């Protein structure tokens, strides 16, 4: 498996106006293979989003380097699509125009752009809502539009920052299933931030379990189960217990 994303010896320290330093992540090295689905899992404030922002190019490490396909990441780019916890849609644009808003897609001829938008809306099951505005959609539908918009720009990597955290349990479960299907069809490399253990086991090929701040990678867990997965199966539960044990070991050691 070839490396798609690679972060080596990453540190990120934020300094306040008063001069106080907050060490968000410390000595993180992680590699993510092409077509792999990797979750970053850990307690709130452990640096999951900070690490994702370094991959996106929204932020830069205080020390260390981040690479995509062997080239160092220095800024955001169309080769990385980002889906946030909040849908971040343009409220004045219809669904189809939100999906077609990416810079890489805007460079395509109009007919080709329409075909790509239509294909991505069909992938997330919203082709009948192309002419709707965001305020006419449910929360789950808005997140589907966000995913379609990210995919329409044809990124090599999809970066997802707790995209289902604000949704009700039923909608969240539906979108988890949709994401598994989309990943199976597109084979995109996905980095997924979550603090939900079951969600991480349900979706991921590997789970990077992080410590409390400053965030470090305590352990990387392989999830060698076929997808879609049954959360009630013994093998699923065994991996879930193992991840929980690692998290609690981390919390316990951080308190001493």
SULLINQUI-V634748 format. One record per residue. N is the residue number from 0. PSI is psi in whole degrees, -180 to 180 (999 if undefined). OMEGA is omega as a letter, one per 30 degrees, with the letter a starting at -180 (NA if undefined). D_CENTER is the distance of its C-alpha to the mean C-alpha in Angstrom with 1 decimal. Layout:
<<N	PSI	OMEGA	D_CENTER> <N	PSI	OMEGA	D_CENTER>>
This chain:
<<0	123	a	20.0> <1	146	l	19.5> <2	134	l	17.1> <3	-54	l	14.5> <4	142	a	12.9> <5	122	l	15.2> <6	130	a	15.6> <7	124	l	19.2> <8	53	a	20.9> <9	132	l	18.5> <10	142	l	20.0> <11	118	l	19.2> <12	131	l	22.0> <13	132	a	22.4> <14	126	a	26.1> <15	171	l	27.5> <16	-28	l	30.5> <17	-3	l	32.7> <18	-2	l	31.7> <19	143	a	29.8> <20	135	l	27.0> <21	119	a	23.7> <22	104	a	22.1> <23	-50	l	18.4> <24	152	a	17.6> <25	121	l	20.4> <26	49	l	21.0> <27	124	l	17.5> <28	126	a	17.6> <29	140	l	15.0> <30	140	a	14.9> <31	124	a	12.4> <32	161	l	14.5> <33	135	l	14.6> <34	8	a	13.4> <35	149	l	11.8> <36	110	a	9.0> <37	131	l	8.4> <38	141	l	7.4> <39	115	a	8.4> <40	136	l	11.0> <41	173	a	13.8> <42	161	l	16.1> <43	138	l	15.7> <44	12	a	16.3> <45	-2	l	15.6> <46	11	a	13.6> <47	-50	a	10.0> <48	-35	l	9.2> <49	-45	l	12.1> <50	-42	l	10.7> <51	-39	l	7.5> <52	-32	l	10.3> <53	-40	l	12.4> <54	-38	a	10.3> <55	-22	a	10.2> <56	8	l	13.9> <57	-23	a	14.1> <58	167	a	15.8> <59	144	l	17.9> <60	147	l	18.7> <61	-35	l	22.1> <62	154	a	22.8> <63	-180	a	21.2> <64	149	l	19.6> <65	134	a	16.3> <66	147	l	16.8> <67	121	a	15.5> <68	37	l	18.1> <69	-3	l	20.5> <70	135	a	20.4> <71	136	l	19.6> <72	125	l	17.0> <73	-10	a	19.0> <74	165	l	17.6> <75	155	l	14.9> <76	160	a	15.6> <77	-11	l	15.3> <78	-6	l	14.1> <79	118	l	10.5> <80	141	a	9.1> <81	132	l	7.1> <82	122	a	6.7> <83	170	l	8.0> <84	-43	l	9.5> <85	141	a	12.7> <86	-29	l	13.0> <87	37	l	14.8> <88	156	l	17.1> <89	113	a	20.5> <90	-21	a	22.9> <91	-4	a	25.8> <92	145	l	24.4> <93	166	a	24.6> <94	-48	a	21.6> <95	-33	a	22.6> <96	-32	l	22.9> <97	-45	a	19.5> <98	-34	a	18.0> <99	14	a	20.4> <100	-8	a	19.9> <101	148	a	18.0> <102	-43	a	20.2> <103	-39	a	20.1> <104	-36	a	20.9> <105	-22	a	23.6> <106	-9	a	25.4> <107	156	l	26.1> <108	152	a	29.4> <109	-44	a	29.4> <110	-43	l	30.1> <111	-39	l	27.3> <112	-42	l	24.9> <113	-39	l	26.1> <114	-41	l	25.7> <115	-45	l	22.0> <116	-44	l	21.3> <117	-41	a	23.3> <118	-42	a	21.7> <119	-36	l	18.1> <120	-37	l	19.6> <121	-37	a	21.3> <122	-35	a	18.2> <123	9	l	16.7> <124	29	a	20.3> <125	21	a	21.1> <126	-27	l	23.8> <127	-7	a	26.4> <128	18	a	24.7> <129	-33	a	24.6> <130	5	l	27.3> <131	160	l	26.0> <132	157	a	24.8> <133	-37	a	21.8> <134	-12	l	24.3> <135	2	a	25.5> <136	156	l	22.3> <137	169	l	21.0> <138	-42	l	17.7> <139	-38	l	16.2> <140	-38	l	17.6> <141	-40	l	16.3> <142	-33	l	12.6> <143	-40	l	13.8> <144	-42	l	15.2> <145	-42	l	12.1> <146	-44	l	10.4> <147	-41	l	13.9> <148	-44	l	14.2> <149	-42	a	11.2> <150	-32	a	12.6> <151	-26	l	16.1> <152	2	l	15.8> <153	55	l	15.5> <154	159	l	12.8> <155	-29	a	12.9> <156	138	l	9.2> <157	121	a	6.2> <158	123	a	3.6> <159	120	a	2.0> <160	92	a	4.7> <161	55	a	6.8> <162	-18	a	7.4> <163	5	a	10.3> <164	-32	a	11.9> <165	3	a	14.6> <166	157	l	15.8> <167	163	a	18.8> <168	-41	a	18.7> <169	-45	l	20.0> <170	-40	l	17.6> <171	-44	l	14.6> <172	-41	l	16.2> <173	-44	a	16.9> <174	-31	l	13.4> <175	-45	l	12.2> <176	-41	l	15.1> <177	-42	a	14.4> <178	-39	l	10.9> <179	-44	l	12.8> <180	-45	a	15.4> <181	-44	l	13.5> <182	-41	a	11.9> <183	-35	a	15.6> <184	-37	a	17.0> <185	-26	a	15.1> <186	34	l	14.2> <187	151	l	11.3> <188	127	a	9.6> <189	131	l	6.0> <190	123	a	4.2> <191	119	l	3.0> <192	132	l	5.2> <193	158	l	8.3> <194	12	a	12.0> <195	115	a	13.2> <196	-47	a	14.8> <197	-41	l	15.6> <198	-43	a	12.2> <199	-44	a	11.1> <200	-36	a	14.3> <201	-37	a	14.2> <202	-31	a	11.1> <203	151	l	10.9> <204	-38	l	13.3> <205	151	l	13.1> <206	121	l	12.3> <207	107	a	12.7> <208	121	a	14.7> <209	153	l	15.2> <210	169	l	18.5> <211	163	a	19.4> <212	137	f	19.8> <213	135	a	20.4> <214	128	l	17.3> <215	161	l	18.1> <216	111	a	16.8> <217	-42	a	19.4> <218	152	l	18.8> <219	123	a	16.6> <220	127	l	17.2> <221	135	l	17.6> <222	87	a	17.2> <223	66	l	19.9> <224	142	l	20.2> <225	148	l	20.4> <226	145	f	18.1> <227	156	a	18.4> <228	152	l	19.2> <229	110	a	21.7> <230	-13	a	20.8> <231	-1	a	24.6> <232	151	l	25.4> <233	-41	a	26.9> <234	-41	l	24.6> <235	-48	a	21.5> <236	-34	l	23.2> <237	-42	l	24.3> <238	-40	l	20.8> <239	-42	l	19.7> <240	-41	a	22.9> <241	-43	l	22.3> <242	-43	l	18.9> <243	-41	l	20.6> <244	-43	a	23.5> <245	-42	l	21.5> <246	-44	a	20.0> <247	-35	l	23.5> <248	-41	l	25.1> <249	-45	l	22.9> <250	-43	a	23.9> <251	-45	a	27.5> <252	-32	l	27.8> <253	-22	l	26.3> <254	-10	a	29.0> <255	999	NA	31.8>>
